[in-house]
């Protein structure tokens, strides 16, 4: 029971970080005005919070692998696994584009929005389900 609660806390933190990350990048791209002035600070905050988000995502993946035995899963758990796997692959793809493929950088905002929806799906199929049924 404590492991499920810990996984829910980590997943909730990932969702909130994903929402903050999205707001920061919408600020940088000029779609949203959160902070007046230059875009240097939102970019730096996005990068630092992104590193934290990746660490939390890897921690959540490790907790889930430790928690779930191999075997047959319910549809909710299977959907959660798909969302989480796509989220990790998407994070890797976005990092690759941002760091090594600068000509594709214009696609980073779209990938980021997709990652937000995957984070919401991952949250809804695990932490939200656990917290509602608690």
Buried (B, 14 or more C-beta within 10 A) or exposed (E): EEEBEBBBEBBBBBBEBBEBBBBBBBBBBEEBEEEEEEBEEBBEBBEEBBEEBBEBBEBBBEBBEEEEEEEEEEEEBEBBBBBBEBBBEBBEBBBEBBEEEEEEEEEBBEBBEBBBBBBBBBBBBBBBBBBEEE
